[in-house]
Amino acid sequence: GAGVSQSPSNKVTEKGKDVELRCDPISGHTALYWYRQSLGQGLEFLIYFQGNSAPDKSGLPSDRFSAERTGGSVSTLTIQRTQQEDSAVYLCASSNRPLDTQYFGPGTRLTVL
Amino acid sequence: AQKVTQAQTEISVVEKEDVTLDCVYETRDTTYYLFWYKQPPSGELVFLIRRNSFDEQNEISGRYSWNFQKSTSSFNFTITASQVVDSAVYFCALIRANAGGTSYGKLTFGQGTILTVHP
């Protein structure tokens, strides 16, 4: 079946603008995760959705970052007032259940000028 | 808090050599899962293996093998007869599975090992 998809694949924006990144998980997967990969910080967890439970936002680096998951499927990660340090690859993953294997999408490369 | 350490930042080998990627982890949980992912130049993280903390059996899949030793908190990955297509960044990761607290269900990654296989 189809894997995790993310859009856009690349996003270039100017400092101070808002951006939205989209993730379509594998159909039927109840858990959805966002991670960020940057040169200095490696792969770091951002936020986690499980079913209808409140999301775990403990990894979000600032209140400029937010995410939602509509209908238990598609998720959108929003970064407001982007800063240059937000430049990174944003990876989405999904799993059938919280402790199952997470399958990753191709990522969105965000560049903030 | 849990931690995953991949001490080898970069490894360079010639095709057909065997290569072992080291992974050492720290966790206070008794139940956890360990993973290896491959990130080829295309950028997508590809799942390779998942082990739970109660299963210390080594595993072999084709040219890949994994050695899990709880006594040394290590989960090493060996590629036998390496090929150019094995060139990638390899990540070791851990999920804590004891319910409660933060980090439940989230992957904690090592810094990755860049493997280059030369023809």
gemmi code that builds the backbone of each chain (N, CA, C; Angstrom):
import gemmi

chains = {
    "A": [
        ("GLY", (0.824, -1.199, 0.000), (0.000, 0.000, 0.000), (0.852, 1.240, 0.000)),
        ("ALA", (0.234, 2.395, -0.053), (0.944, 3.662, -0.115), (1.624, 3.920, 1.214)),
        ("GLY", (2.772, 4.563, 1.121), (3.507, 4.916, 2.327), (3.086, 6.271, 2.832)),
        ("VAL", (3.888, 6.822, 3.729), (3.644, 8.156, 4.259), (4.043, 9.170, 3.193)),
        ("SER", (3.176, 10.133, 2.958), (3.525, 11.178, 1.992), (3.547, 12.539, 2.681)),
        ("GLN", (4.396, 13.404, 2.173), (4.532, 14.742, 2.746), (4.582, 15.766, 1.617)),
        ("SER", (4.031, 16.927, 1.918), (4.105, 18.007, 0.929), (4.229, 19.346, 1.639)),
        ("PRO", (4.899, 20.316, 1.015), (5.699, 20.149, -0.200), (6.997, 19.399, 0.097)),
        ("SER", (7.721, 19.029, -0.930), (9.009, 18.368, -0.696), (10.068, 19.402, -0.337)),
        ("ASN", (9.920, 20.582, -0.885), (10.830, 21.678, -0.573), (10.026, 22.950, -0.363)),
        ("LYS", (10.478, 23.747, 0.592), (9.808, 25.023, 0.850), (10.879, 26.051, 1.195)),
        ("VAL", (10.893, 27.124, 0.426), (11.781, 28.235, 0.718), (10.901, 29.420, 1.113)),
        ("THR", (11.215, 30.022, 2.237), (10.412, 31.124, 2.717), (11.293, 32.224, 3.282)),
        ("GLU", (10.702, 33.361, 3.456), (11.453, 34.475, 4.037), (11.226, 34.521, 5.537)),
        ("LYS", (12.215, 34.945, 6.223), (12.122, 35.092, 7.676), (10.886, 35.917, 8.035)),
        ("GLY", (10.134, 35.404, 9.014), (8.948, 36.114, 9.471), (7.643, 35.614, 8.872)),
        ("LYS", (7.742, 34.839, 7.790), (6.536, 34.305, 7.168), (6.093, 33.034, 7.891)),
        ("ASP", (4.800, 32.700, 7.717), (4.277, 31.453, 8.268), (4.347, 30.359, 7.194)),
        ("VAL", (4.553, 29.116, 7.632), (4.552, 27.994, 6.689), (3.705, 26.853, 7.248)),
        ("GLU", (3.146, 26.077, 6.324), (2.386, 24.882, 6.689), (2.961, 23.686, 5.964)),
        ("LEU", (3.207, 22.644, 6.713), (3.739, 21.409, 6.150), (2.690, 20.326, 6.367)),
        ("ARG", (2.512, 19.495, 5.352), (1.429, 18.510, 5.407), (1.975, 17.091, 5.431)),
        ("CYS", (1.260, 16.228, 6.143), (1.630, 14.813, 6.224), (0.386, 13.953, 6.057)),
        ("ASP", (0.476, 12.980, 5.140), (-0.565, 11.970, 4.964), (-0.010, 10.640, 5.457)),
        ("PRO", (-0.498, 10.124, 6.567), (0.060, 8.886, 7.107), (-0.420, 7.672, 6.317)),
        ("ILE", (0.147, 6.536, 6.648), (-0.319, 5.284, 6.062), (-1.762, 5.051, 6.528)),
        ("SER", (-2.600, 4.660, 5.598), (-4.008, 4.467, 5.915), (-4.184, 3.478, 7.060)),
        ("GLY", (-4.978, 3.882, 8.044), (-5.257, 2.995, 9.171), (-4.312, 3.155, 10.348)),
        ("HIS", (-3.212, 3.845, 10.152), (-2.280, 4.053, 11.267), (-2.864, 5.072, 12.238)),
        ("THR", (-2.848, 4.691, 13.521), (-3.461, 5.563, 14.518), (-2.475, 6.564, 15.111)),
        ("ALA", (-1.195, 6.257, 15.027), (-0.185, 7.133, 15.626), (0.562, 7.894, 14.537)),
        ("LEU", (0.774, 9.180, 14.788), (1.471, 10.034, 13.821), (2.470, 10.906, 14.565)),
        ("TYR", (3.653, 11.010, 13.999), (4.751, 11.708, 14.664), (5.346, 12.738, 13.710)),
        ("TRP", (5.858, 13.827, 14.282), (6.677, 14.775, 13.537), (8.065, 14.816, 14.193)),
        ("TYR", (9.079, 14.776, 13.348), (10.468, 14.910, 13.785), (11.125, 15.991, 12.924)),
        ("ARG", (12.246, 16.475, 13.422), (13.012, 17.459, 12.671), (14.453, 16.980, 12.597)),
        ("GLN", (15.037, 17.145, 11.421), (16.434, 16.742, 11.232), (17.230, 17.946, 10.776)),
        ("SER", (18.179, 18.339, 11.601), (19.050, 19.455, 11.245), (20.482, 19.070, 11.542)),
        ("LEU", (21.412, 19.796, 10.909), (22.826, 19.430, 11.029), (23.291, 19.489, 12.475)),
        ("GLY", (22.895, 20.492, 13.174), (23.409, 20.674, 14.519), (22.733, 19.804, 15.568)),
        ("GLN", (21.463, 19.479, 15.335), (20.670, 18.803, 16.368), (20.347, 17.354, 16.050)),
        ("GLY", (20.699, 16.884, 14.885), (20.353, 15.512, 14.532), (18.858, 15.361, 14.356)),
        ("LEU", (18.343, 14.164, 14.678), (16.920, 13.867, 14.545), (16.258, 14.076, 15.890)),
        ("GLU", (15.292, 14.981, 15.947), (14.653, 15.257, 17.219), (13.133, 15.218, 17.078)),
        ("PHE", (12.521, 14.694, 18.110), (11.074, 14.559, 18.164), (10.410, 15.922, 18.351)),
        ("LEU", (9.279, 16.140, 17.686), (8.531, 17.378, 17.849), (7.187, 17.156, 18.532)),
        ("ILE", (6.335, 16.315, 17.926), (4.980, 16.153, 18.428), (4.439, 14.794, 17.998)),
        ("TYR", (3.484, 14.284, 18.768), (2.982, 12.926, 18.579), (1.476, 12.924, 18.791)),
        ("PHE", (0.746, 12.347, 17.829), (-0.699, 12.185, 17.917), (-1.021, 10.702, 18.029)),
        ("GLN", (-1.929, 10.371, 18.931), (-2.390, 8.995, 19.044), (-3.899, 9.006, 19.139)),
        ("GLY", (-4.551, 8.509, 18.110), (-6.000, 8.418, 18.106), (-6.635, 9.750, 18.432)),
        ("ASN", (-7.592, 9.710, 19.358), (-8.299, 10.917, 19.760), (-7.721, 11.556, 21.011)),
        ("SER", (-6.593, 11.020, 21.485), (-5.983, 11.564, 22.697), (-5.360, 12.920, 22.415)),
        ("ALA", (-5.172, 13.698, 23.476), (-4.482, 14.974, 23.334), (-3.063, 14.716, 22.847)),
        ("PRO", (-2.572, 15.512, 21.903), (-1.225, 15.265, 21.383), (-0.159, 15.532, 22.425)),
        ("ASP", (0.954, 14.835, 22.269), (2.127, 15.073, 23.102), (2.985, 16.117, 22.398)),
        ("LYS", (2.990, 17.326, 22.932), (3.684, 18.441, 22.283), (5.039, 18.731, 22.932)),
        ("SER", (5.522, 17.795, 23.706), (6.683, 18.079, 24.544), (7.946, 18.411, 23.767)),
        ("GLY", (8.004, 18.078, 22.487), (9.194, 18.335, 21.702), (9.164, 19.624, 20.899)),
        ("LEU", (8.059, 20.317, 20.892), (7.974, 21.554, 20.115), (8.929, 22.594, 20.706)),
        ("PRO", (9.784, 23.185, 19.874), (10.839, 24.060, 20.400), (10.364, 25.426, 20.867)),
        ("SER", (9.240, 25.887, 20.365), (8.723, 27.190, 20.805), (7.240, 27.261, 20.490)),
        ("ASP", (6.594, 28.299, 20.996), (5.153, 28.431, 20.752), (4.860, 28.904, 19.330)),
        ("ARG", (5.880, 29.106, 18.523), (5.642, 29.403, 17.108), (5.262, 28.135, 16.336)),
        ("PHE", (5.515, 26.997, 16.947), (5.230, 25.711, 16.307), (3.905, 25.163, 16.830)),
        ("SER", (3.089, 24.670, 15.916), (1.848, 24.015, 16.310), (1.528, 22.955, 15.269)),
        ("ALA", (0.672, 22.029, 15.645), (0.275, 20.983, 14.701), (-1.129, 20.539, 15.027)),
        ("GLU", (-1.797, 20.065, 14.012), (-3.108, 19.483, 14.213), (-3.246, 18.264, 13.324)),
        ("ARG", (-4.172, 17.433, 13.734), (-4.454, 16.230, 12.956), (-5.965, 16.141, 12.800)),
        ("THR", (-6.423, 16.258, 11.588), (-7.856, 16.304, 11.332), (-8.386, 14.919, 10.993)),
        ("GLY", (-9.493, 14.566, 11.625), (-10.156, 13.305, 11.313), (-9.303, 12.089, 11.565)),
        ("GLY", (-8.309, 12.221, 12.420), (-7.453, 11.088, 12.717), (-6.575, 10.662, 11.568)),
        ("SER", (-6.421, 11.548, 10.567), (-5.616, 11.151, 9.415), (-4.555, 12.209, 9.116)),
        ("VAL", (-4.849, 13.106, 8.185), (-3.866, 14.096, 7.735), (-3.459, 15.023, 8.873)),
        ("SER", (-2.179, 15.374, 8.869), (-1.673, 16.298, 9.880), (-0.997, 17.490, 9.200)),
        ("THR", (-1.101, 18.640, 9.842), (-0.433, 19.846, 9.366), (0.423, 20.409, 10.484)),
        ("LEU", (1.682, 20.649, 10.176), (2.601, 21.312, 11.101), (2.738, 22.754, 10.638)),
        ("THR", (2.456, 23.679, 11.532), (2.522, 25.098, 11.196), (3.634, 25.763, 11.986)),
        ("ILE", (4.441, 26.523, 11.279), (5.480, 27.321, 11.932), (5.166, 28.783, 11.631)),
        ("GLN", (4.945, 29.549, 12.688), (4.638, 30.970, 12.524), (5.908, 31.802, 12.665)),
        ("ARG", (5.926, 32.904, 11.945), (7.042, 33.855, 12.057), (8.380, 33.113, 11.979)),
        ("THR", (8.595, 32.424, 10.884), (9.770, 31.559, 10.747), (11.069, 32.325, 10.993)),
        ("GLN", (12.010, 31.589, 11.554), (13.348, 32.099, 11.827), (14.344, 31.235, 11.059)),
        ("GLN", (15.550, 31.752, 10.885), (16.551, 30.999, 10.127), (16.888, 29.675, 10.811)),
        ("GLU", (16.822, 29.652, 12.121), (17.138, 28.397, 12.820), (16.067, 27.328, 12.634)),
        ("ASP", (14.939, 27.696, 12.011), (13.909, 26.696, 11.708), (14.259, 25.892, 10.460)),
        ("SER", (15.265, 26.319, 9.725), (15.668, 25.603, 8.519), (16.092, 24.187, 8.891)),
        ("ALA", (15.465, 23.211, 8.267), (15.713, 21.800, 8.590), (14.870, 20.948, 7.655)),
        ("VAL", (15.020, 19.649, 7.784), (14.112, 18.715, 7.122), (13.102, 18.248, 8.159)),
        ("TYR", (11.841, 18.404, 7.841), (10.767, 18.010, 8.750), (10.211, 16.672, 8.274)),
        ("LEU", (10.304, 15.689, 9.150), (9.924, 14.320, 8.818), (8.663, 13.923, 9.571)),
        ("CYS", (7.785, 13.268, 8.864), (6.570, 12.740, 9.460), (6.668, 11.221, 9.444)),
        ("ALA", (6.142, 10.592, 10.462), (6.110, 9.132, 10.528), (4.767, 8.694, 11.070)),
        ("SER", (4.383, 7.473, 10.739), (3.166, 6.921, 11.317), (3.404, 5.471, 11.702)),
        ("SER", (2.601, 5.008, 12.653), (2.679, 3.608, 13.062), (1.279, 3.113, 13.356)),
        ("ASN", (1.132, 1.808, 13.284), (-0.173, 1.205, 13.507), (-0.661, 1.490, 14.927)),
        ("ARG", (0.264, 1.337, 15.881), (-0.010, 1.630, 17.289), (1.213, 2.325, 17.857)),
        ("PRO", (1.123, 2.909, 19.047), (2.228, 3.729, 19.561), (3.591, 3.049, 19.603)),
        ("LEU", (3.691, 1.799, 19.895), (5.008, 1.177, 20.043), (5.417, 0.354, 18.831)),
        ("ASP", (4.602, 0.401, 17.815), (4.946, -0.327, 16.594), (5.998, 0.429, 15.793)),
        ("THR", (6.496, -0.202, 14.777), (7.493, 0.419, 13.919), (6.933, 1.679, 13.276)),
        ("GLN", (7.731, 2.727, 13.296), (7.348, 3.976, 12.651), (7.918, 4.005, 11.237)),
        ("TYR", (7.047, 4.324, 10.308), (7.436, 4.428, 8.902), (7.428, 5.906, 8.517)),
        ("PHE", (8.510, 6.296, 7.876), (8.735, 7.710, 7.622), (8.380, 8.123, 6.204)),
        ("GLY", (7.960, 9.377, 6.078), (7.765, 9.986, 4.786), (9.078, 10.539, 4.258)),
        ("PRO", (9.047, 11.098, 3.054), (10.281, 11.598, 2.433), (10.770, 12.914, 3.014)),
        ("GLY", (9.940, 13.584, 3.808), (10.355, 14.820, 4.452), (10.062, 16.062, 3.626)),
        ("THR", (10.022, 17.180, 4.332), (9.933, 18.501, 3.702), (11.173, 19.282, 4.103)),
        ("ARG", (11.923, 19.713, 3.100), (13.113, 20.526, 3.385), (12.695, 21.982, 3.441)),
        ("LEU", (12.830, 22.576, 4.613), (12.450, 23.976, 4.806), (13.698, 24.834, 4.871)),
        ("THR", (13.715, 25.867, 4.053), (14.819, 26.831, 4.063), (14.238, 28.199, 4.350)),
        ("VAL", (14.734, 28.814, 5.406), (14.282, 30.158, 5.784), (15.392, 31.141, 5.464)),
        ("LEU", (15.097, 32.061, 4.547), (16.125, 33.020, 4.107), (16.155, 34.256, 4.995)),
    ],
    "B": [
        ("ALA", (16.190, 9.900, 31.576), (16.065, 10.112, 30.137), (16.876, 9.048, 29.410)),
        ("GLN", (16.475, 8.773, 28.207), (17.198, 7.771, 27.439), (18.155, 8.445, 26.465)),
        ("LYS", (19.157, 7.675, 26.095), (20.182, 8.211, 25.207), (20.690, 7.105, 24.312)),
        ("VAL", (20.993, 7.445, 23.068), (21.560, 6.485, 22.124), (22.849, 7.085, 21.588)),
        ("THR", (23.902, 6.311, 21.640), (25.206, 6.810, 21.197), (25.743, 5.952, 20.067)),
        ("GLN", (26.044, 6.604, 18.978), (26.733, 5.956, 17.861), (28.086, 6.648, 17.752)),
        ("ALA", (29.088, 6.004, 18.305), (30.387, 6.657, 18.448), (31.089, 6.879, 17.110)),
        ("GLN", (30.779, 6.059, 16.134), (31.428, 6.173, 14.830), (30.673, 7.207, 13.985)),
        ("THR", (31.314, 8.329, 13.736), (30.660, 9.361, 12.933), (30.682, 8.977, 11.458)),
        ("GLU", (31.836, 8.510, 10.998), (31.967, 8.124, 9.595), (32.803, 6.860, 9.495)),
        ("ILE", (32.407, 5.985, 8.579), (33.179, 4.779, 8.280), (33.315, 4.687, 6.768)),
        ("SER", (34.508, 4.361, 6.341), (34.757, 4.195, 4.914), (35.349, 2.807, 4.685)),
        ("VAL", (34.757, 2.044, 3.787), (35.251, 0.703, 3.490), (35.280, 0.511, 1.980)),
        ("VAL", (35.955, -0.550, 1.582), (35.985, -0.928, 0.178), (34.973, -2.057, -0.012)),
        ("GLU", (34.351, -2.068, -1.149), (33.337, -3.080, -1.446), (33.836, -4.475, -1.075)),
        ("LYS", (32.911, -5.269, -0.547), (33.116, -6.661, -0.120), (33.706, -6.778, 1.280)),
        ("GLU", (34.115, -5.671, 1.852), (34.555, -5.725, 3.251), (33.341, -5.866, 4.159)),
        ("ASP", (33.547, -6.471, 5.316), (32.513, -6.497, 6.350), (32.661, -5.235, 7.194)),
        ("VAL", (31.541, -4.729, 7.683), (31.604, -3.512, 8.495), (30.586, -3.618, 9.622)),
        ("THR", (30.988, -3.176, 10.801), (30.091, -3.193, 11.962), (29.853, -1.778, 12.450)),
        ("LEU", (28.591, -1.437, 12.612), (28.187, -0.129, 13.132), (27.774, -0.311, 14.594)),
        ("ASP", (28.372, 0.480, 15.451), (28.138, 0.320, 16.887), (26.995, 1.206, 17.373)),
        ("CYS", (26.267, 0.681, 18.345), (25.189, 1.435, 18.964), (25.141, 1.066, 20.443)),
        ("VAL", (25.221, 2.060, 21.295), (25.113, 1.865, 22.740), (23.968, 2.731, 23.239)),
        ("TYR", (23.160, 2.197, 24.126), (21.989, 2.949, 24.580), (21.944, 3.017, 26.101)),
        ("GLU", (21.204, 3.982, 26.583), (20.972, 4.146, 28.020), (19.483, 4.334, 28.229)),
        ("THR", (18.930, 3.576, 29.151), (17.545, 3.749, 29.549), (17.334, 3.111, 30.900)),
        ("ARG", (16.433, 3.671, 31.673), (16.106, 3.067, 32.971), (14.900, 2.139, 32.854)),
        ("ASP", (14.295, 2.135, 31.668), (13.133, 1.294, 31.475), (13.532, -0.166, 31.356)),
        ("THR", (12.642, -1.033, 31.789), (12.891, -2.470, 31.637), (12.342, -2.971, 30.310)),
        ("THR", (11.409, -2.225, 29.776), (10.813, -2.604, 28.492), (11.074, -1.494, 27.491)),
        ("TYR", (11.654, -1.858, 26.383), (11.966, -0.870, 25.357), (12.153, -1.593, 24.031)),
        ("TYR", (12.188, -0.804, 22.971), (12.411, -1.342, 21.636), (13.591, -0.621, 21.010)),
        ("LEU", (14.347, -1.368, 20.257), (15.500, -0.818, 19.555), (15.302, -0.964, 18.055)),
        ("PHE", (15.793, 0.012, 17.323), (15.592, 0.055, 15.879), (16.889, 0.442, 15.176)),
        ("TRP", (16.979, 0.029, 13.930), (17.951, 0.582, 13.001), (17.193, 1.084, 11.780)),
        ("TYR", (17.586, 2.287, 11.345), (17.054, 2.873, 10.129), (18.221, 3.238, 9.217)),
        ("LYS", (17.951, 3.185, 7.921), (18.933, 3.568, 6.904), (18.417, 4.823, 6.206)),
        ("GLN", (19.304, 5.795, 5.999), (18.929, 7.000, 5.267), (19.865, 7.142, 4.071)),
        ("PRO", (19.428, 6.675, 2.904), (20.258, 6.803, 1.700), (20.293, 8.255, 1.244)),
        ("PRO", (21.100, 8.550, 0.245), (21.208, 9.938, -0.238), (19.874, 10.561, -0.615)),
        ("SER", (18.897, 9.765, -0.956), (17.581, 10.317, -1.303), (16.905, 10.967, -0.094)),
        ("GLY", (17.327, 10.597, 1.108), (16.849, 11.280, 2.302), (15.793, 10.574, 3.121)),
        ("GLU", (15.096, 9.607, 2.543), (14.015, 8.966, 3.291), (14.565, 7.957, 4.280)),
        ("LEU", (14.047, 7.935, 5.465), (14.451, 6.961, 6.492), (13.777, 5.629, 6.204)),
        ("VAL", (14.584, 4.599, 6.067), (14.077, 3.275, 5.739), (14.262, 2.365, 6.938)),
        ("PHE", (13.195, 1.745, 7.373), (13.234, 0.848, 8.518), (14.006, -0.421, 8.157)),
        ("LEU", (14.881, -0.856, 9.083), (15.637, -2.086, 8.876), (15.228, -3.176, 9.851)),
        ("ILE", (15.189, -2.837, 11.161), (14.916, -3.872, 12.146), (14.362, -3.267, 13.421)),
        ("ARG", (13.573, -4.056, 14.130), (13.020, -3.692, 15.432), (13.208, -4.875, 16.365)),
        ("ARG", (13.739, -4.611, 17.572), (13.919, -5.650, 18.583), (13.326, -5.168, 19.891)),
        ("ASN", (12.716, -6.087, 20.630), (12.265, -5.699, 21.962), (13.280, -6.146, 22.996)),
        ("SER", (13.202, -5.524, 24.151), (14.235, -5.697, 25.181), (14.275, -7.094, 25.770)),
        ("PHE", (13.246, -7.891, 25.499), (13.217, -9.240, 26.067), (13.729, -10.291, 25.103)),
        ("ASP", (14.097, -9.856, 23.938), (14.522, -10.800, 22.919), (15.959, -10.512, 22.515)),
        ("GLU", (16.886, -11.260, 23.095), (18.293, -11.013, 22.821), (18.846, -11.889, 21.720)),
        ("GLN", (17.981, -12.595, 21.049), (18.467, -13.418, 19.943), (19.034, -12.547, 18.846)),
        ("ASN", (20.184, -12.953, 18.338), (20.733, -12.237, 17.204), (19.904, -12.537, 15.966)),
        ("GLU", (19.940, -11.627, 15.032), (19.124, -11.793, 13.839), (19.967, -11.585, 12.601)),
        ("ILE", (19.672, -12.381, 11.601), (20.356, -12.262, 10.321), (19.308, -12.121, 9.228)),
        ("SER", (19.553, -11.162, 8.344), (18.679, -10.982, 7.198), (19.562, -10.720, 5.989)),
        ("GLY", (19.795, -11.736, 5.217), (20.664, -11.593, 4.061), (22.070, -11.214, 4.490)),
        ("ARG", (22.552, -10.084, 4.024), (23.914, -9.638, 4.374), (23.938, -8.868, 5.685)),
        ("TYR", (22.776, -8.614, 6.250), (22.665, -7.828, 7.483), (22.525, -8.748, 8.691)),
        ("SER", (23.179, -8.365, 9.770), (22.986, -9.086, 11.024), (23.058, -8.090, 12.174)),
        ("TRP", (22.388, -8.448, 13.259), (22.324, -7.575, 14.411), (22.672, -8.365, 15.667)),
        ("ASN", (23.450, -7.742, 16.523), (23.876, -8.355, 17.772), (23.387, -7.498, 18.934)),
        ("PHE", (22.439, -8.036, 19.688), (21.836, -7.302, 20.803), (22.366, -7.907, 22.099)),
        ("GLN", (23.018, -7.095, 22.935), (23.538, -7.564, 24.209), (23.088, -6.607, 25.308)),
        ("LYS", (22.136, -7.070, 26.119), (21.649, -6.227, 27.206), (22.730, -5.966, 28.236)),
        ("SER", (23.635, -6.916, 28.434), (24.666, -6.771, 29.464), (25.558, -5.572, 29.193)),
        ("THR", (25.736, -5.243, 27.924), (26.575, -4.094, 27.568), (25.748, -2.963, 26.955)),
        ("SER", (24.411, -3.113, 26.976), (23.509, -2.102, 26.397), (23.932, -1.745, 24.976)),
        ("SER", (24.142, -2.771, 24.193), (24.592, -2.520, 22.825), (23.697, -3.240, 21.822)),
        ("PHE", (23.597, -2.652, 20.666), (22.777, -3.217, 19.597), (23.508, -2.913, 18.294)),
        ("ASN", (24.503, -3.749, 17.988), (25.383, -3.476, 16.866), (24.863, -4.104, 15.574)),
        ("PHE", (25.249, -3.499, 14.481), (24.740, -3.858, 13.156), (25.924, -4.161, 12.247)),
        ("THR", (25.919, -5.344, 11.651), (27.004, -5.747, 10.769), (26.484, -5.966, 9.355)),
        ("ILE", (27.205, -5.403, 8.423), (26.933, -5.653, 7.001), (28.069, -6.512, 6.474)),
        ("THR", (27.723, -7.652, 5.960), (28.717, -8.580, 5.414), (28.841, -8.344, 3.909)),
        ("ALA", (30.083, -8.388, 3.438), (30.329, -8.208, 1.998), (29.625, -6.946, 1.498)),
        ("SER", (30.051, -5.819, 2.030), (29.391, -4.544, 1.746), (29.375, -4.251, 0.243)),
        ("GLN", (28.358, -3.470, -0.144), (28.205, -3.066, -1.537), (28.060, -1.548, -1.595)),
        ("VAL", (28.301, -1.002, -2.753), (28.212, 0.453, -2.918), (26.815, 0.951, -2.534)),
        ("VAL", (25.796, 0.147, -2.805), (24.420, 0.564, -2.486), (24.160, 0.641, -0.981)),
        ("ASP", (25.088, 0.120, -0.189), (24.939, 0.219, 1.266), (25.354, 1.607, 1.779)),
        ("SER", (25.947, 2.406, 0.930), (26.366, 3.751, 1.339), (25.143, 4.562, 1.762)),
        ("ALA", (25.184, 5.037, 2.992), (24.039, 5.742, 3.565), (24.418, 6.202, 4.963)),
        ("VAL", (23.493, 6.911, 5.578), (23.613, 7.204, 7.005), (22.737, 6.207, 7.746)),
        ("TYR", (23.284, 5.595, 8.775), (22.542, 4.597, 9.539), (22.284, 5.130, 10.944)),
        ("PHE", (21.028, 5.013, 11.351), (20.621, 5.508, 12.667), (20.145, 4.354, 13.533)),
        ("CYS", (20.605, 4.359, 14.756), (20.102, 3.486, 15.791), (19.121, 4.303, 16.632)),
        ("ALA", (18.061, 3.684, 17.101), (17.057, 4.446, 17.849), (16.406, 3.564, 18.903)),
        ("LEU", (15.797, 4.221, 19.886), (15.166, 3.516, 20.999), (13.810, 4.131, 21.283)),
        ("ILE", (12.848, 3.283, 21.619), (11.555, 3.735, 22.146), (11.387, 3.111, 23.518)),
        ("ARG", (11.094, 3.939, 24.498), (10.782, 3.389, 25.809), (9.344, 2.899, 25.797)),
        ("ALA", (9.114, 1.786, 26.470), (7.798, 1.168, 26.386), (7.115, 1.023, 27.731)),
        ("ASN", (7.761, 1.499, 28.815), (7.082, 1.535, 30.100), (6.152, 2.732, 30.083)),
        ("ALA", (4.875, 2.477, 30.298), (3.886, 3.537, 30.170), (4.100, 4.616, 31.208)),
        ("GLY", (3.692, 5.813, 30.839), (3.781, 6.923, 31.775), (5.007, 7.783, 31.525)),
        ("GLY", (4.908, 9.031, 31.884), (6.028, 9.943, 31.722), (6.212, 10.378, 30.287)),
        ("THR", (7.204, 11.172, 30.066), (7.449, 11.657, 28.712), (8.246, 10.612, 27.934)),
        ("SER", (8.344, 10.838, 26.676), (9.125, 10.007, 25.757), (8.474, 8.690, 25.401)),
        ("TYR", (7.349, 8.340, 26.038), (6.687, 7.092, 25.686), (6.302, 7.104, 24.227)),
        ("GLY", (6.709, 6.067, 23.508), (6.325, 5.938, 22.113), (7.148, 6.754, 21.141)),
        ("LYS", (8.049, 7.626, 21.608), (8.796, 8.470, 20.693), (10.183, 7.887, 20.483)),
        ("LEU", (10.661, 7.999, 19.268), (11.998, 7.533, 18.951), (13.052, 8.514, 19.453)),
        ("THR", (14.038, 7.958, 20.156), (15.248, 8.714, 20.490), (16.344, 8.177, 19.590)),
        ("PHE", (16.915, 9.038, 18.780), (17.894, 8.618, 17.787), (19.321, 8.866, 18.252)),
        ("GLY", (20.227, 8.030, 17.750), (21.637, 8.350, 17.844), (21.974, 9.387, 16.782)),
        ("GLN", (23.219, 9.813, 16.786), (23.630, 10.869, 15.863), (23.854, 10.359, 14.442)),
        ("GLY", (23.852, 9.070, 14.273), (24.007, 8.502, 12.938), (25.458, 8.210, 12.593)),
        ("THR", (25.653, 7.200, 11.759), (26.966, 6.837, 11.228), (26.899, 6.911, 9.714)),
        ("ILE", (27.791, 7.707, 9.136), (27.852, 7.813, 7.682), (28.740, 6.685, 7.167)),
        ("LEU", (28.149, 5.796, 6.400), (28.906, 4.688, 5.812), (29.121, 4.958, 4.332)),
        ("THR", (30.368, 4.924, 3.923), (30.700, 5.064, 2.506), (31.398, 3.782, 2.064)),
        ("VAL", (30.833, 3.166, 1.044), (31.420, 1.951, 0.481), (31.982, 2.303, -0.894)),
        ("HIS", (33.280, 2.152, -1.030), (33.951, 2.489, -2.282), (34.043, 1.259, -3.173)),
        ("PRO", (33.881, 1.463, -4.483), (33.988, 0.304, -5.401), (35.419, -0.203, -5.497)),
    ],
}
model = gemmi.Model(1)
for chain_id, residues in chains.items():
    chain = gemmi.Chain(chain_id)
    for i, (resn, *xyz) in enumerate(residues, 1):
        res = gemmi.Residue()
        res.name, res.seqid = resn, gemmi.SeqId(i, " ")
        for name, pos in zip(("N", "CA", "C"), xyz):
            atom = gemmi.Atom()
            atom.name, atom.element = name, gemmi.Element(name[0])
            atom.pos, atom.b_iso = gemmi.Position(*pos), 0.0
            res.add_atom(atom)
        chain.add_residue(res)
    model.add_chain(chain)
structure = gemmi.Structure()
structure.add_model(model)
structure.setup_entities()
